[in-house]
Amino acid sequence: MAKFTAEDKLTAVKRYLNGSESSSEIAKSLGTDHKAILKWVKQYEYSGVDAFINPCTNYTQQFKLDVLNYMIEHGTSLNETAAIFKIPAPSTIIVWRKLFETQGLDALQSKKKGRPSMTKESNQQPKQAPDKGSTKALEERIKQLEMENEYLKKLNALVQNKEKSPNKTKHK
């Protein structure tokens, strides 16, 4: 699907709102899906011409949470919610919802984009290991053992699945 300029989107919306053409006809002439036309119409209804000006795509954690809460409280669809909050792609909201459901609130935190900058090794201070008997050290040890346990369980499951598979080949 090609990218469309704000002017292209605006003319498509006006053609649709005139009522002389259907969304499918307009989509066919532009070479896109009719759902894209309907999404543009929704965005135009909520935000006017400003809907097609590229917004900031770096959203805060609070903004993401507000969007998800609004969608749940008001029962709006993805397209409606995206149009209300001027989010260009409704699929972005789906990603936020999945992250929130699986990993919790911290997953909605914005992450730095790009490659991390190089730091000089001499400036880095080595991490001080906690005292052997401290609670922090014990908690870290428990976490490490739990990770090892999970790893071994997954490895065991993989081995069992491989043994059960009917596509076993015999070596000579």
Contacts in CASP RR format, 6 or more apart in sequence:
PFRMAT RR
TARGET T0000
AUTHOR 0000-0000-0000
METHOD contacts of the structure
MODEL  1
MAKFTAEDKLTAVKRYLNGSESSSEIAKSLGTDHKAILKWVKQYEYSGVD
AFINPCTNYTQQFKLDVLNYMIEHGTSLNETAAIFKIPAPSTIIVWRKLF
ETQGLDALQSKKKGRPSMTKESNQQPKQAPDKGSTKALEERIKQLEMENE
YLKKLNALVQNKEKSPNKTKHK
1 31 0 8 1.000
1 32 0 8 1.000
1 33 0 8 1.000
1 36 0 8 1.000
2 31 0 8 1.000
2 32 0 8 1.000
4 12 0 8 1.000
4 30 0 8 1.000
4 32 0 8 1.000
6 49 0 8 1.000
6 52 0 8 1.000
6 53 0 8 1.000
8 30 0 8 1.000
9 40 0 8 1.000
9 52 0 8 1.000
10 44 0 8 1.000
10 49 0 8 1.000
10 52 0 8 1.000
12 26 0 8 1.000
12 30 0 8 1.000
12 37 0 8 1.000
12 40 0 8 1.000
13 37 0 8 1.000
13 40 0 8 1.000
13 41 0 8 1.000
13 44 0 8 1.000
15 21 0 8 1.000
15 26 0 8 1.000
16 22 0 8 1.000
16 23 0 8 1.000
16 26 0 8 1.000
16 37 0 8 1.000
16 41 0 8 1.000
17 41 0 8 1.000
17 44 0 8 1.000
22 34 0 8 1.000
23 34 0 8 1.000
23 35 0 8 1.000
23 37 0 8 1.000
23 38 0 8 1.000
23 41 0 8 1.000
24 34 0 8 1.000
26 34 0 8 1.000
26 37 0 8 1.000
27 33 0 8 1.000
27 34 0 8 1.000
27 36 0 8 1.000
27 37 0 8 1.000
30 37 0 8 1.000
38 79 0 8 1.000
39 79 0 8 1.000
39 82 0 8 1.000
39 83 0 8 1.000
39 90 0 8 1.000
40 51 0 8 1.000
40 52 0 8 1.000
42 79 0 8 1.000
42 80 0 8 1.000
42 82 0 8 1.000
42 83 0 8 1.000
43 51 0 8 1.000
43 52 0 8 1.000
43 82 0 8 1.000
43 83 0 8 1.000
43 86 0 8 1.000
44 51 0 8 1.000
44 52 0 8 1.000
45 83 0 8 1.000
46 80 0 8 1.000
46 83 0 8 1.000
46 84 0 8 1.000
47 83 0 8 1.000
47 86 0 8 1.000
50 86 0 8 1.000
51 83 0 8 1.000
51 86 0 8 1.000
54 88 0 8 1.000
55 86 0 8 1.000
55 87 0 8 1.000
55 88 0 8 1.000
57 88 0 8 1.000
58 110 0 8 1.000
59 110 0 8 1.000
60 110 0 8 1.000
61 105 0 8 1.000
61 108 0 8 1.000
61 109 0 8 1.000
61 110 0 8 1.000
63 85 0 8 1.000
64 96 0 8 1.000
64 100 0 8 1.000
64 108 0 8 1.000
65 100 0 8 1.000
65 105 0 8 1.000
65 108 0 8 1.000
67 81 0 8 1.000
67 85 0 8 1.000
67 87 0 8 1.000
67 93 0 8 1.000
67 96 0 8 1.000
68 93 0 8 1.000
68 96 0 8 1.000
68 97 0 8 1.000
68 100 0 8 1.000
70 76 0 8 1.000
70 81 0 8 1.000
70 84 0 8 1.000
70 85 0 8 1.000
71 78 0 8 1.000
71 81 0 8 1.000
71 93 0 8 1.000
76 84 0 8 1.000
78 90 0 8 1.000
78 91 0 8 1.000
78 93 0 8 1.000
78 94 0 8 1.000
79 90 0 8 1.000
81 87 0 8 1.000
81 90 0 8 1.000
81 93 0 8 1.000
82 88 0 8 1.000
82 89 0 8 1.000
82 90 0 8 1.000
82 92 0 8 1.000
82 93 0 8 1.000
87 93 0 8 1.000
96 108 0 8 1.000
99 107 0 8 1.000
99 108 0 8 1.000
100 107 0 8 1.000
100 108 0 8 1.000
129 137 0 8 1.000
130 136 0 8 1.000
130 137 0 8 1.000
130 140 0 8 1.000
131 137 0 8 1.000
END
